[in-house]
Amino acid sequence: MHLHYVDFFQETDGMAALLEQMDAHGIGHVMISGVPVAKKWHENEPRRPRYYAGDDASVYWYSATDNIVAHALEQLDAQQRQRFHPFLSGFNPNDKNADVHVRRMLEMYPGMWQGLGEVFTRHDDLTALTNGDTPRANGEAMERIYFLAAEHDLPVLIHSNITSKRERNPLYLPELEESLRDHPQVRFIWAHAGTSMEIHRHQDKLEFLFDEVERMLGLYPNLYIDLSWTMREPYLLDAKGEPDPQWLQLVERFPDRFMIGSDVVGRFRNLGEQMRSFDVFLDALPEAVAHKVASTNFLDILPKQKAAQDD
């Protein structure tokens, strides 16, 4: 339930490569989005960076990312398109005009968009490189996005780090929690449960994460957890690659609230490998729960009108 069709330069291996990986590895459905920022190749840099963190040049909000995704989907036949669930992401979460832009995109591509995101708010080094102020999940611009999401029955995939690289406490969690509390009608998918690879480079494991996720799931029925790659290790699987009993029990306690994704960005060669790496954890769950986490939980939170059409 988490795949970016393009990378931070808005480039992609293309739909044929993506479909090939999906067919080869039993991936039936994909949430697909662009990347809401683009990396600048600075005038003073002799070599083009390979990733957003490749040098100190900034990244900037890039709304055309959604048009790239829409164009790719429009080239597919009807049967192929049924496998893709596109989310709108190309807007600045600090701009109170963002909801106007999203409405415009919904009108330009009627019936296409099934969710919003991945919205980049707190995102460690990526935030530091992004032009403008630091986005917050509970900012005024995002408030307007949530009202629009509720109006159109659209889930919101949001990246909101639970903490900074060095603070060993849930420093930024109140920003997301306030949004969950104030917008109970909006289905929030929390990307990576607030973790990131950059956080893990400084803190091997967030010892408070489990307790906070457990607490939040108990308080907010509109919260869903994306278990993309930074959650796989060191949380779902331990240092020996074995499933963590604590996380298994939590998923069984809330079987409708977890979903897996790849979070690949524009390059699909390793997509099957990324998704198969969850098999150890899924195999340790009861079969019915594993099926929900691997597939139906994501499909079930899509807009009701879209779900009815698919049926």
N, C-alpha and C positions, 0 to 999 in steps of 0.2 A: 504493500500500500504506500510505497514511497520511492519514486523513481523520477529523476530529472532527465528530460529528453536532451537537454543541452548542457554544456559545461560552463565555466565562468567566462569563456570567450564566446559563448552562444554558438558553439560548434557541436557537432554530433556525428556519431557513426551512422546514423540514419535508421529509418524504420525497418528496412530489410534486415539489417543486422540485429535489431531488437527482436523482431519476430522470429528470426532464426534461433536465438537464444531461448525465447519463450517456448517454442515448439520442442526444442531439444531437451528442455529440463522441466517440462510439465507445468509451466507457469500459465495458468488459465486467464487471469485478469491482472491488470496493472493500473495503479493510480499513476498518472503521468502529468508532469508539470514542467515548466521552464525553470530558469534560475532568475530571480528578480534583480540581480545585479550583474554588471559586466566589469571585468578587470581591465584597467587601463594599461597600455604599453607606453610607458612614459618616454618623452622625448630624449631624456638623458640616459636611458637604459639601452645598452648596445644589443642585448639579447632579449627576445620575447620571453616573459615568464611562462612557466608551464602550469602554474596554479595560482590562486589568489594570494597565497602566502609566499610566492616565489621571490618577491622583492617588496619594497616599501611603497610602490605606486598604489594609488587609491582604487577603489571600486565605486561604481555609480549606479543608481537605479535605472533599470532598463526595461521599459514597458513592452517593447517589441518582442520580448521573449514569448509572450502568449500567442502572438501572431505566427511565430515559427511553429509552435506546437499545433495550432489550429490548422495551418497549411499542411503539415505532415499528416494529420488525421483525415483531412479532406481528400487525400490521395488514395485512401484505403477503400476497399469495398465494404458494404454494410456489415457483412459477417465479421470481418476483421475488426471493424470499429467497435463492435460490441464488447471486445476484450479490453478496451481502453476507457479509463475514467478520468478525464482531464480536469485539473484544478487550475484556476486562475491565480497567478502569482505576481504578475508584473506591475506592482504598485508600491509606492513609497509609504510605509506605515507611519511616517511622521507627518504626512500631508493630509489635511482635512478635506482636500479635494479627491482623495483616493477613492472614496465610495462612489463619486460621480463617474470616475474613470471605469470602475468595475461595472456599474450599471450600463455604461456605454458598450462595454465588451459583451455583456450578457445580451444586449439588443443586437449587436453586430453578428453574433454567432448564436442564434436562438436554439435552445435545446442541447447545446454542446457541453457547457460547463457544469460539473457535478460537485464542485467544492471550491474552496479558496485556500491557497497556500502552495508551497510552504512559505509562510510569512516569516521573514527574518526579523526578530527583535534582538534580544540579548544573544550575541553569538561571538563572544571573546574576540579574537584577533580580526575576524571578518568585520565585526562592528567597528573596531578601531580604524580599519582601513576605509570604511564607507563614508562618503561625503555626507556632511550634515550631522544633526544631533543623534544621540543614541535612541533608537526606537524602544518603546516599552509596550508590553502586552496590554497595559491599562491606560495607554495614552488616549488623548481625545480623538485622534484620527482613527485609532483602532476601535474606539467605542462606536463610531459611525459604521465601520465595517461590520461589527457584530450585529447591529440593527439590520443592516442589509442582508447578512447571512440568515438571520431569523426570518426575514420577510420572504426569502427565496428558498428556505429549507436547505441551506448549503452548510455542510460541515466545514470546519476551519482547522487546517493543519498549521500549527504554530511552533516555531523554534524559539523557545524562551529559556535560556540557561538557568538552571537552578541556583548557580553560584558563579563566582569569578574563578580565575585560574588558581588563586592562592588562598581564598577564604574557605575554611573548613566548616561552613555552616550554610544553610539555605538562604543566602543573602538576597537573591532576587525573586524568590518564590512568591512573596506577597503580590508582585505585579500580576502574575498569572492567576493566583488564587482570587484576587479581587475581581478579575474578569469572569472567572467561573461562577463566582457568587452572584454577580450582578446581571449575568446573561444566562440564566438556567435553561433557556429555550434553545441555546446554541450548542451544537455538538463539537467539542474541542478535542482534537487529536494532538497530543503533546509529543512533538518530535523528540525521539531518543530519551524521553522522560527527563529532559533538561540537561542531559550530558552532552559532551563533545570530546573529540579526540584531543583537542588542545588542553582541555581541563585535565584529561587523564595523563598527559605528558608531565603535568606538574603535581597531580594527585592521582596516584595509581588507582584508587578506588574511593568513591564518596561513601563513607561509612554511614552517613545519615540518609542516603537516598531511599533505601528500602522502607524505612519507617515513614518517610514523608509520602512516598507513593501510596503506601497502604492507607495512611490517614486520608489522603486526598480522594482516593477511590471510594472510601467509606462516606465521605462528606458530599461529594459532587457526582451525581449520577450522569452528568453530561460530560464527564472526562473519560477519554480513551487514551491508551498508551501505545505509542509507536515503538516497537522493539527493534528498530534498525540497528546497524552494525555496531555503534558504540555501546549499545546495551548488551550485545551478545557476550562480550568479554569486557570486564571481569564480573558481570552480574549474573546473567543466565547460566554461564558456564564458568567453572572454577579454573584454577591454574593447570589442572590435569585434563581439562576439557570435559569434565563431568557436569551434569546438570546440578544447579544449586537447589537443594531441597526447599529452602525458604521461598525462592521465587516460583518454584513449581507449585507450592501450596497457595501462594498468592494468586497465581493465574487460575488455579482450580476454584478458588474462592470467588473470583470475579471472571468467570469464563467468557463473558461477552464483551470484555473491555480491553483486551489486548489484541494486537495485530502485528504481523511481521512485514518488513520492507527491506529494500536493498540500499537505497540512498545513493545509487550510482549516479554519476554526473556526465551524461553524454557519451560515455564509453561503455560498451555492453559485453565485451569479451569475457569478463569475469562475472556476469550476472548470475548464471546458473550456479557457479561455485559459491557466490555470496548467499544465495537462497538455500542451497543444500547444507550450508554450514549451520543452519538452524535445526537440521533433522534430529540431532542428538537430543536437543531440548524437547522438540515436539514429540519424539518417540517415547519420552518419559512421562508424557501426559496421557490421561485417558483418551481413547481414540476420538470420542465426540468433541472433547475440548480442543484437542489438537486440530481438528478440522475447522473449528470456529476460528482459532488463532491464525491458522494458515490461509483462510479463505473467507468464510462467510461473515465474520465480524465486520470486516471492511465493507463488504457489499451491503450489509444490513444498515449501515449509517448513511448511505447515499440518499439523495433526495427521494422522497416517497413516490413522486410522479415518475421519476426515472426507473425506480425499482419495479413499478407496476408495468411500465413499457417493456422491460426486460422479461417479466413473467409472461 
